[in-house]
């Protein structure tokens, strides 16, 4: 479909996919149906849930994470993982190489697809919110709030993914945020970019509403109040509200909703939706492989990552050439010999890349408890009056689970770097947090990102360019520097 009008043409996409309540709709059903009109799409709770499942699909199965609903393809989590100093790209693929060299252009189809996918999800959620708020779902007030909470979660999540891709998310005073859309787009109106502060305000409002009003006790590929609070803590960390991030992360750590650290690191990925998982895109049904496509033939650990993993046993240089022994066990799981996945790195053992094994695919770990422990550790260390001992404890909870020696406390700067490196070892080849951490730590004055990777020569490379198609359709947009 031609994409030429920024979010203004998203209404046309919505007409293709949004109006689908006349058919049975499960979380893995992504076949479009455009037979209904907007004002009749939601008439009861069942039809509202059908549309909510579509919002779920377009919110998690898109270019931000790995695959567009109903189709395969790589996502920005894979490509962002090439952007910092920890993963080296092996093949000169013209589509991948710009991410590895930090030279992405505004005509990249990955960039255009990401922009389109996320604004589609936002507009889909906006239609749903408007219709449910006017009472068309015919549910109790309490149930109406629960439905709205889930839709607002995805609207907030998509705005956040847009902000950290295309906006200067690391500078609260910047005017280069994103276009924030809180009402359905029905015409060819154009809009300027909101400031970073305004974008965070909208995102946090949606996630706070979801955390306060969503349900609990659900499968881990659905939104729960606990999962929403976990995402809220992540966004607050990015926004520099360290006290709130620490408080919400601790609430998630102490939850009574069945989320907890899995005693086995490898089981997180083998089980797909276990206790560790706060949210993972559903990969069952007939959709085939919707998991991350971190492929051995595309990427390898850099010398920096190899040395970091090698140092974990306290003896530098003792790691084996095949990455089997002498390294952090988490690193060996991904890159060592004998991994189950023949094409994917060892974190993704369920089936080959691109295989159609409906009940045995790799789940996209959008957020899991291991990251929440490290969000708490960083936020607690950074907040005014925070306890470095408490931050260290949560860091060591993760290291103990991994089977590596605990860290000791020396000073704040060392602790913060220990936390950043722990996130690399814990989350590599998952959700690209190590790239965003590099950007955040640089802007907070903890590290010089431009000194750790030769192709990073300017802070302008911290975010992606606005797609050419969006600029041509919206004269009010300003391109990133």
Buried (B, 14 or more C-beta within 10 A) or exposed (E): EEBEBBBBBBBEBBEEBBBBBEEEBEBBBBEBBEEBEBEEBBBEBEBBBBBBBBBBBBBBBBBBBBBBBBEBBBBBBBBBBBBBBBBBBBEEEEEBBBBBBBEBEBEBEBBBBBBBBBBBBBBBBBBBBBBBEEEBBBBEEEBBBBBBBBBBBBBBBBBBBBBBBBBBBBBBEBBBBBBBBBEBBEEEEBBEBBBBBBBBBBBBBBBBBBBEBBBBEBEBBBBBBBBBBBBBBBBBBBBBBBBBBBBBBBBBBEBEBEBEBBEEBBEBBBBBBBBBBBBBBBBBBEBBBBBBBBBBEBBBBBEBBBBBBBBBBEEEEEBEEEBEEBBBBBBBBBBBEEBEBEBBBBBBBBBBBEBEEBEEBBBBBBBBBBBBBBBBBBBBBBBEEBEBEBBBBBBBBBBEBBEBEEBEBEEBEEBBEBBBBBBBBBBBBBBBBBBBBBBBBBBEEBBEBBEBBEEBEEBEBBBBBBBBBBBEBBEEBEEBE
